[in-house]
Amino acid sequence: MEKNLKIGIVGAGIQGISNALFLQKKGFDVTIFDRDEPGSPAASYGNAGHFSPYASVPINRPDVLTDVPAMLLSSTGPLALKWNYVPKMLPWFLQFIRNCTTKRMMHTAKNMHQILDLALPVYDELFDEIELGGLVKKKGILYIWNDQNLKSRKLEINVRDELGVDQQEVTAKEIHDLEPNIKPIYHGGVYYQYGRHARNPKKILLKLYDLFLKKGGKFLKMNIKDINFNDEKPVIKAETQSFLFDKIVIACGSFSKKLTDNLDEKIHLDTERGYNVHFKDCDHLLSRPVIFQNRGFGITPMEQGLGVVGTVEFGGLNNPLSKSRVKNLINNAKYMMGDLPEHEDEWLGFRPTLPDYLPVIGPSKKYKNVKVFIEHQPLGTGGALISNINKLDNKFIFLNGDSFFDINLQKEIILKNTNNHNTLFLVRNNKYK
């Protein structure tokens, strides 16, 4: 592929910046656009900080539909719905139902396992170029639950066993030994020893951003309104200016849909609204992230204190923050940990989600020189595709979520067709099993 091509990236989160760094390694001239400064409150600012390459089992399991009514009716449950958003999300939900079968669940799990195997080596490749200073901890990630959810949890365990995932079922005593400060509300769990967590996702993002600038990258604070073409070259349109590039990358997560719709790409992309609060100066209470699956939330020890993240709320991009969901998150944390200090930093983030929980990769139906890449769910699964960008056509658009991992086109390639888009799933790496 020709070097010194001009690449424009929409989105200055972890996805956009990591893509930019891989493109710079290829010798490309990269400019990043965002309406906010890097590190501003967005998905890359307030995420749970988990590196979880084991997370291949999708939400659309065959048993999930019977659980949804109880989840919606429970004040402490992991799922909520803004009723004014129901008409807008109905097409997504119908596709989601269609994918809630054992066959489709296994199809997703097998392909995501192959992709996620590649995540940790690519993170390491990026982190080798910055001074992390203890910002990433390798102490594993612990999932816990009550007996009432054992059937559903066993399904996930069995699927991961079939895929060869390294997981350790743990008893109540073993959970206590790992995390003695958790109240004895649990009956069992699973420990993923090779999981990692970030102590401050924002700091990591800014370190990578500084590296991008040192390598000659440019950043423009602008709100991008549209994409069109000039002599087959993509044009990024801001409110008052336009910028011509050889290629562009759209890395704005849930906000990608407006741009894909403008390109006549009718992708079933919707938004999971996730909530986040911090309890200051008590990160010493946990050694690693702990996820309480019954209530769909997790707690991560961070520099800011204990970061409490979780639940899924469907409500789109425009509904306001739900104070009841924030209160629910606070109560859940105290239910699991007991007495905690006053919370701070109430935050709502938007996670891109697709109904089959697989990435979509393929050519535009209208523009043959355009490629569409979009992240399947909030796992950080798209960005490292950029390391093989030279294998793509000369003109394309890359659409994705907020993180990254790598691919190797020389290994196993599995093709799938989703909603008339060609979807590419790639490879496996046995190193991190």
N, C-alpha and C positions, 0 to 999 in steps of 0.2 A: 504494500500500500504506500502511496505517495506520502512523504513526510511534509512537515510544515503546513499542513492543512489547518484552516481556522475552524475551531470548534466552539460553539456556544452552548452553555449549559444553563437551564432554567432550574434554579433551586440550589441553595447554599447549605443544605443539611448534610448529614454524613454521607448520604447517597451521592449528592452532587459533587461534594469535595473529593470523595474517594474515586469517583469516576474521573474527575479532573486529574488526579495524581497518576492514575494508570494511563490516561491519554498523554500526559506529559512524558511518561516513560517511553512512549512510542514516538516522541518527537513532535507532537502537535502543539499548536498555539491555542491556548484555552482561555476563554472568558466565561465567568460565572455571573448570572443575573439572579437577583432576589429582591423582593420588596422590602425585606428587613436585613439588618446586619447579620453575618454569621454568628451563631450562638444565641440569637433571639429566641424567645419561647416558641417552640414548634416541636415536632416529633423527636428531633434529635436532641432537644434540650431536656425534655421531661420524661424520657423513656425509662423503662425498668432497668436498663443497663445490663441485660443478660446476653451472654453468648451461648446460644442453646442449639447446637447442631443436631441434637437428638429429636427435635420437635417436628417430626415428619408426619405424625398422625393428625389429620385435619379435624376441624370442628364438625364437618358434615358426616358424622357417623350415623349408622342406621338407627341407633337408639335415641338420637338427640331430639327428634321431633316430639316424642312422647314426654320429654323433659321440659320443652319450651313453655307450656302453659304454667307449670309450677314455678319455673324460673321467673316469669313475668309477674306472677301474683305474690312472690316472696319479696318482702321489703329488704331482705339481706342477700338476695340472690345475685348471681353474676350477670344477669341479663335485664336490660330495661329498654323501653321503646317510647319515643316521643310520638304520641298518637297523631299529631298533625303531620308527621312525616310518612305515615303508612302508605298513602297513595303513591308517593314518589319511590319508595323502596319496594313496592310490590313486584315489579319485574325481576329485581335481584332476588327476592325471596322465593319466587316461583322457580328460578334457576337453582337456587340453593336446595329446595325440596327435591328437585330432579336428581341432584347429586348425592342425596342421603341414602345410598345403597351400599351394601358390603363391597360389591364389585368396584364401584367408583372410589370408595374410601381406600381400598387396597391399591388401586391404580395411582391415586394421589400419594399415598404413603410411600410406595416403592420408588416413585420418581423423585419425590422430595428427599428421601433418604440419600439417593445418589447425589443430588445437588448439595445438600447440607453437609455431606462428608467433606466438601471442599472449603467450607467456610473458615475454619480456624487457620489453615495454612495461609490464606489470603489476608486475614487480619494480621497475622504475624509478619507478612511481607510489608504491609504498611507500617506497622508499629516498629519495625527494625530501623526506620528512618527518623523516628522522633524519640525524645526522652520521656518515657512514660512516668517515671518517678513514682511507681507503686499505684498507678491509677487503674491497673487491671489486676485482679486477684484470681488465682487458679485454685479455688477451694471447693469447686463443685456447686451444684444447685440441688436443693432438696424439695420434693413434693410430698405433701401430707394430706390425709383425708380421714373422714369418719367411716365407720362400717356401712352406713346407709348408701354410700356411693361405691361400694366395693365392686359391684358387677360392672359398672361403667369403667372403672379404673382397670379392672382385669382385662377388659377388651383392649385398652391401649397398651398394657404391658405385654399381652400376647402378640399383638401386631409388631411391637418393637422387637420382641424376642425373635419373631420370624424374620425380621429384617437384619438381625445381627447387631442391634444397638447395645452398647455397653451400659447396662443398668443394674442396679442392686436394690432389690426389695428390702425394706428395713422394717423392723418391729418397733413397737412403742418405746421399748427400752433403748434401742439403737438410735431412734430419733432424739430421745432425751440426752443420750451421750454426745450426739453431734451438736445439739442446740438446747442446752439445759434451761435457758430462759423462756422457752415457749411454754405456755400453760398446757397441762395434759388434756388437750381437747381431741387428740388424734388417736387413731387405732393402727395405722400403718402408713406406708409411704414408699417412695422410690428415690434413690440417691443417684444422681448422674455425676460421677466423680470428675469427668473431664469438662464439665461446664465451667464457665468463667463469668465474672461480673465486673462492670466498670464502677469505680468509686466516684466518678464525676464525668458523665457523658459529655457535658458542655466543654470541660477542659480538654478532653481528648479531641473533640471536634475542632476547637480553636488551635490546638497544636498542629493538626493536619492542615488546617487553613493557612497557618503561618508557613508551613512547608510548601504549600501550593504557591504562595506569593514569592517565597525565596527562589522558587524554580521558574519565575517569570510569569506566573499566572496573573490575570486581571480580574477584578471584581467591580461590578456596576450595580448600585442600589437602585433598582427600577422595578416597577410592577409590569409584568409582561401580559399583554392583552390578547395576542393572537400570533399565529404563524402562517405565513403564506410563502410564495415562491417567486423568484425572479430568475428567469432563464434556467429553471430547474434547480437553482440553489435556494435553500431555505432561508427565510427572512424572519428574524425575531422582532416583533413589533411591541414597543413600549407605548406609553401614553402619548409621547411627543416625538419619539425617535424610532428609527428602524435600523437593524443591523444585519448585514449579509454575511453568511457563513457557508463553509463547505459542508458541514454537518452540524446537527444540533442534538443535544440530549435534554430530554424533559425529565427532571428528577424532583418533581414537586408533590410526590405522594398522592394524597386524596384530591389535591387540586389539579391533577392531571386531566380529569374528565372533561373540563371545559375545553381544553386544547384538543383532546382527541375527538370530541364531538364536532369541533370546528373543522376537523379533517375528515368528517363523515365516518369516523370509527365508532360505531355504536357498541362500545364495550360495557359489560355489566359491572362497572366499577362503582362501589359504594364506600361508605365510611363507617368504621367502628370508632366511636367516641370513648376514649379512655381517660381516666381521672388519676390525679397524682397529688399527694401531700407529703410533707416532710415533718418528722419529729426531731427537733434539733438536739445535738450533743448526746445521742444515745446509740450510736452505731456500734458501740462495744457490746451491745446486747445480743447481736447475731454475728456469726463468723462467715456466713454465706447467704445468698438469697433463699428464702423459704416461700413456697407457693401453697396456699391452702385452697385446694381445688373445689371443695364444697361450695365456697362462696366466691370463687373466681377472682382472687386477688393475691398479690405477693408483696413481700417486704424485703428490701435490699439494703444492706449496710453501705452507706455512702459517706463521703466527706461532709455532706450537708446534714447528716443524721440518718435516721431510718427512712428510706424512701418507700412509701406505700403506693402501689400502683395496681390498677386493674379494673375489672368489670367491663362489660361491653354494653354500650348504649347506642342504639340506632336512632339518629336524629338529624343527620346531615351536617352541613357546614355552617348553617346560619342560626340554628337554635342556640339560645344562651346556655351557659353552664348551669347544671342542675345542682342546687344547693343540697337537695336530698341525697344525691349520689355522693357528694363530698362527705356529708354527714355519715352516710353508710360506710364509706371507706374508713373514716376515723373510728367508728364503732367496731368495724371488723378488726382493725389493728389492735384496739384495746382488748377485744375478745381473745385475740391470739397471744398478746404480750402482757396483758395486765396494765398497770399504771404506766402512763407515758406523759411526758411534758406537753405543753401547749403546741399544737401543730402550726405550721406555716406553709406558705407557698401553695395555695390552692390553684390547681392547674388542670386544664382540659386540652387534650391533644387528639389529633385525627389520624387514624390508622387506615391506610388503603386496604380494601378487602374485595375479593372476587368470589363468586358463589361456588366455584369448584375448588378453590384454594390451590390453584396451580397458576404459574406465570403464563402469560400469553405473549408469544413471540411470533411475528410473522409480517408479511408484506401488507402495506396498505391496500385496500380494495380500490381506492381511487387514484392514489399516487404510487406508481410502480417503483419509484425511487425512494420510497419511505418505508422504513421498518418500524414496527410497533413492539415495544417491550414494556410489560407492566407487571409489577410485583403482585403476587397472589394473595398475600396476607402479611401482617406485620411481623415478619421473621427476619427481615434483612437478607433477601435471597437473590437480588438481581444484579447488583453493581459489578461484581467481578467478571461478568460477561464482557466488560470493557477490555479485559486483557486479551481478548481474541477479536477485537474490533476490526482488525485487518482481514478477518475472514468474511466480513459482511460486504454487501454491495457498496458501491462508491457513494451513494446518496441514501441517507436514511435518517429516521428520527427514533430515538431511544426513549421509551417511557418506562418509568420504574418508581419504586417506593423510596425508602430512606436509608438503605444500607447496601451491603455488597458481599460477594463471594466470587470465587474464580471458577473457570471452566477449562477443560482441555479437550479440544476438538479431535484429538487423536485417539481418544478412548470411546467407550460405548455411547452411542447416540440413539435416543428414543424419540420418535416423532408422534405427535398427537394433534388432532384437529379439534379446536374448541371454538364454537360460535363463528365458524368460517375463518378462523385465524389459525395459521400453522403455529403450533406450540412446540418448542424445543426443550428437551430435558437431557441433561448431559452428565455422564460419567460417575465414577465412584473412586474414592481414594480410601484405602484400607488403613492408612496410618493412624487415624483417630477413632477407630472402632473400639 
